[in-house]
Amino acid sequence: MADDPRRRILGVDRLVELPWYRALAEQHGGAWVRDQIREVLSALRSGAEPIPDSEDGYESLLRARIALGVAPSLVPVINATGVVLHTNLGRAPLANAARSAMAAAAGYSNLEFDLDTGKRGSRYDHCVELLCELTGAEGALVVNNCAAAVALALAAFAGGRSVLVSHGELVEIGGGFRIPEVVEASGARLVAVGTTNRTRVEDYRRALDGESVGAILKVHRSNFEVRGFTEDADLAALVELGRKRQVGVIHDLGSGLLLAPDMLGLPSEPTPQDSVRAGAELVAFSGDKLLGGPQAGVLVGTEEAIRRARRHPLCRAVRTDKVTLAGLEATLTLYRDPARAVAEVPALRMLSESAAAVESRARELVGRLSDAPGASALRVAEGESLVGGGTFPGVRLKSWTVSWTPRGTPDRILANLRKGDPPVVARVNEGSVVVDVRTVGQEQVEDLAGAIRRALSADGA
Ligand SMILES: *Cc1c(COP(=O)(O)O)cnc(C)c1O
């Protein structure tokens, strides 16, 4: 046992006295750094790492471990997938105006304080005027996300009673948002009417007899298409039916596009304004889909319906915070001038950018790489981007890509790109690495070029 190499491992007591150790402990917190050095020593004892010959070797090991520990878990990435509203990459990137407003609101704010009277105010008053102005509704309420907005609307209108939903709208939206489960969670009883492909107003009318119905829920089928022998009850017709029986209609719209879709070159899509005009009591939509703001759920509707939702205890459980409200307000403000919204809300700008402009960014990217080893493999080609976020499932946006067929496997290149700083998320198509430039901002081109340069060089080695 005398020559057990583990006897050479230095002890904690000796290491903690060294100047570099003290500096690290000062910087990162003594107790935490002591835990890290213990982990380093235990890795040495287990033989997972070779035992350093000098104190400097211990310093390197500790610094490496600390670097891992202090690296944030949530980091910015470059989205080179071409999916504009990429749910896994945080959906909508925010406008600069929203980013500044969020940073400013991060300190104290008048979140629940009325600056005119000096008395208590309500967080639920922020954004209301803007939302009413932009959608034509009488009232508005902002909560945590659209799923929460729908659950709250159902709880407020139909808790303990039935809610009528078309069989064709018992959908899953993604991320586990399933209409039957949301109805159940809100304490309402689901009554499915009609059939999967055809549901008429008459089906709702029949279900209204004999049931204690609290609401009719209409769900926008945002993430899939139905074709062929289909029929749907029109929202306005449902509102008319509901009015006769004193049953409110809730419209779960999902995306919340506040502009005419043709401004973005997109096909027809119902907007919150349409639903308000059709007379829905409550309309629910997301803040971070086509609205292009922070994660939030918005309810707009009649004054009475909004009051009911605000008073429901669930409202407190799904409230938003000051930073979100500030970002949403700044985003909504841009919509007062629709052209400005298209220019400054990144999701709208990316969706509406011409293929020619995307192409010139793709060529700029390749131009920056002209001197990189392996650059001759790079191709600039047409491609197709997606709207994403569970919206416009049938739409393909003409885009431009930079792609290459690596020597190694494309998956290894992708893994390499993900490990960079900032990480780049690209895709693979038929053995090639594909970088779609539509979702890459002009300010990211330089970083992206650096990442591709490193990936090419690693592939050549
Ligand atoms: C996306 C979507 C939701 C869920 O929205 P979140 O903001 O993700 O909670 C609900 N309903 C519809 C129709 C949707 O498209």
The ligand as an SDF file (V2000), in Angstrom:
LIG
                    3D

 15 15  0  0  0  0  0  0  0  0999 V2000
  -50.7490   27.3990  -29.3240 C   0  0  0  0  0  0  0  0  0  0  0  0
  -52.1670   27.2570  -28.9810 C   0  0  0  0  0  0  0  0  0  0  0  0
  -52.5650   27.2140  -27.6480 C   0  0  0  0  0  0  0  0  0  0  0  0
  -51.5770   27.2350  -26.5120 C   0  0  0  0  0  0  0  0  0  0  0  0
  -50.9220   28.4640  -26.4310 O   0  0  0  0  0  0  0  0  0  0  0  0
  -49.7400   28.6830  -25.3620 P   0  0  0  0  0  0  0  0  0  0  0  0
  -49.4960   30.1370  -25.4000 O   0  0  0  0  0  0  0  0  0  0  0  0
  -48.6130   27.8480  -25.8300 O   0  0  0  0  0  0  0  0  0  0  0  0
  -50.2590   28.2280  -24.0510 O   0  0  0  0  0  0  0  0  0  0  0  0
  -53.9090   27.1020  -27.3790 C   0  0  0  0  0  0  0  0  0  0  0  0
  -54.8100   27.0480  -28.3770 N   0  0  0  0  0  0  0  0  0  0  0  0
  -54.4690   27.0830  -29.6810 C   0  0  0  0  0  0  0  0  0  0  0  0
  -55.5380   27.0060  -30.7310 C   0  0  0  0  0  0  0  0  0  0  0  0
  -53.1380   27.2070  -30.0270 C   0  0  0  0  0  0  0  0  0  0  0  0
  -52.7740   27.2490  -31.3170 O   0  0  0  0  0  0  0  0  0  0  0  0
  1  2  1  0
  2  3  1  0
  2 14  2  0
  3  4  1  0
  3 10  2  0
  4  5  1  0
  5  6  1  0
  6  7  2  0
  6  8  1  0
  6  9  1  0
 10 11  1  0
 11 12  2  0
 12 13  1  0
 12 14  1  0
 14 15  1  0
M  END
$$$$
